[in-house]
Amino acid sequence: MQQRTILSSSNDAAELHCAAHDPKLVMRAPSLIALPEPTMIRHIVLFTAKEEAHIDRIIEGLSVLKNIPHASGYVQVREGVQLYCEHCDEFVADSLAAGNCPACNSATDSNLCENCGLAIRHDTLCNARHTTCGHNLVLRRIEQAAFDTPPPLARALDIAIGQSAWPEPIRDKARAWLASDAQGLPMSRHFSHGVELLHPEDLFGQTPLTWFEGLWCFETGIREQCANDFLSAESTMHAP
């Protein structure tokens, strides 16, 4: 396992410097504030043994998407907006922004409408309020990582969708998403919890969104299971 330096103080964040990957994409673990000593030790052990591999995959994936296969990469730093609570003086996570779906008017948070399935952006949530304090939310401009979907990638994804074993309704939904204005899909925001980006400077302190981090959970899990079963992870992931 790659050597790490884990800060033992409960008031410090555990910094993870991944020299094997893009040095501009360095991440750190959330602070271990107020954890009892035995719990803190267990947390660090679990973090270095299990979550470290997952974080490495996130860093590697973000680095690859940022730099190849075309000159500008698939990841750009762009201007966006995020819901903000002036009463609490903090940016708000998706699950803590309550309101109404712009498509069906059902009660929802700024994530996914459970009634119609719409993925809700922060700037489309109606009657947005902070679930923590009940106050109305406002939009503030931020710089954030965004995932670009250039035509070559969209065509490749469309072919992959057609060759998949997904049910037809799922294929239709995926293709509808590709045909929509998916340029600049947000990849990071300001959250008070989670793995934080330290670089590039424009994204310092932001956290990768769960849709992006979650993608790598599958790969991390497959690699770990294949290692336990003495199988080739590459062959398994490329199997039909």
N, C-alpha and C positions, 0 to 999 in steps of 0.2 A: 504494500500500500504506500502511496506517495506520502512523504514526510510532511507533517503539519505542525504548526505551533498553535496550541489552543490556550487562550488566556484563562487563567484559573479564577480571576476576580469575578464575583457575581455582578459587578457594576460595569464590566467591560463587555464589548461584543467579541465573539470569537471570530477572528479574521481568518479567512481562507484565501491564501495566495496561490493561484494555480499557474505556476511558471510554465507548465507544459502546454498551456493554451494561450490564447491571445492575452497579453498582459494588460490590455485595456479593458478586459472584461473580468474584473476581480470582484468576488462576492463575499459577503460576510454573513454569519449566522446571527439571528436575533439575540439581543442581550439576555443574560441569564439572571436578571434582577429578581431578588426576593425568593429565590429557590433555596430550600434547606440544603445544607452541604451534601448529604447522601444523595438527594434527588439530583442536585447539580452534577455530581460525579456520574451518576447513571445516565443522565442526559448527554453528557459529553461522550461517554463510551458509545452510546447508541448512535450519536451523531457521527463520530469518526468511523464507526464500523459499518453503518448502514446508509445514512443520509449523505455521507461524503461522496459515495459513488454516484448517487443521483444528482447531486449538485455539480459534479464534474461533467456529467452528461449534458446538463442544462447549459453550462458554460461552453462546452464544445459545440453544441448545437447552435447556440446563439452566435458563436464565433464563425462557424461555417456559413450560416445564413447571411451574416454581415459582410462576408468577404468574397464568396463565390456563389454561383458560377459566372455571373456577369460582373463587370467592373465595379458597379456601385453596390452590389449585394442586394439581398432581399430585405434587409433591416435598415431603416433610415431613422434619424432623429428628426422629428417634425413637431410643429406646434399643434397642440390639442387642447381639450378642456377636461376638467374634472370637477365633480360636485364638491362644494366646500361649505362647512358650517361656520358661519361668522360667530355664532353664540359660543361654540366650543373651540373656535379658532383652530380648526383642523380639516384636512382633506378627509373625505369619507369613502370607505370601502363599498363595493357594490352591494354587499348584503346588508349594509346599514343605511342605505338610501331607499326609503320606501316611497311609493307613489302609485301611479296608474299607468298601465300599458298604453302606448300611443295608438296601438292597432285595435285593441278590443276593450280598452278601458277597465280591465280587471285589475284588482289590487296586486301589486308586484314589487320586487326590488329592482335595482338597476343591474340586472344580470340576465335572467331568462324568464319570460312570462310562462308560468305553469299552465295557463289556460290555452294560449294559442301558439306557444313555442317561439315567439319572437325574441331574438337576442337584442336586448335594449341597451342603447348607448346612453352615456350620461347626459348628452344634450337632447335626448328625446323623451326621457322620463317625465311624465306629467305630474304636477303637484308634488314635486320632490321635497321630502322632509327627512330629517335626521332621526332615526329610531331611538338613538341614545337620549336625546333631549326633547324631541318633538318639534324643533324649530325648522322653518323653511330653509332649503338649501339654495345656494347660488352657484353659478358656473365661474370657474377661474381658469385662465389660460395657463398651460404648462407646456414644457418640452417633454416629449415622451418617445420611446422606441415605437416604431410602427412597422408592420409587416406589409411589404409590397407584393402584389400579385401581377407581375408582368405577363404579357400574352404568351410567351413560350411556356411559362410555368402553368398558366391556366389551361393551355392545350394539353400539356402532359398530365395534369390532374384529371381533366375530362376523360382522357383515354384510360387512366387508371381506374376511374369510377366505373367506366363501361366494362372493364375487365374484372371488376370485383364481384364477389358473391353476395353483395348487399341486396336486401329486398328492394324492389323497384321504387316504393315510396321514398326510401332513404336516398337512393340514387337521384331521384327527381329533386329532392330537397338540396342535396349537395350541388347539383348542377345549377339550381336556381340561385344558390349562394354565389357560385362562380360567376354567373351572369350579372349579378348585382354589382353595385359600386362597392367592391371589397377592398379598394385601394386604401392603404394607410390603416389597416386593422391594428388598433392599439395593442401593445405588448407589455407596457409598464405604466404604473401609476404610483402616486405617493400613498403608502399604507404604513400604519404604525407597527405592523407585525409582518414577519416573513423574511425571506432571504433578500438582502439589499444589494443593489448594484453600487459599486464604488467608482466605476469608470464606465463610459466616458464622463467627463465632468458635468455635462448637461443632464445626465441621468443619475447623478450622485444621490443616494438615499432612496431611490425608487425601488419598487419590488416588481418582478416579473408577474404578469397576470397568470391566474391558475390555468387558463386554457393552454398557454404555452408550456408552463412547467408540467402540467398534467400529461402532455403528449409524451414526455420523456419518462414518465412513470412506467409506461408500457415497456419501453426499451430497457430501462433499468431492471424491471422485474423479469423480463425475458432473459436478459444476460445472467442475472443471478440464478434463475431456475436452471438454465442450461449449464452453468458452472457446477451446480449441485448434482446435475444428472450426467455430467461429462459429455455434453452435447455441444455442437458448434452453434453459437448464437447467430453467426452470420448466415449459416445455412437455414436455420430455423426461421429467421426473419424474412428470408427471401423465398421460403417455401410457398407454393400456391395455396 
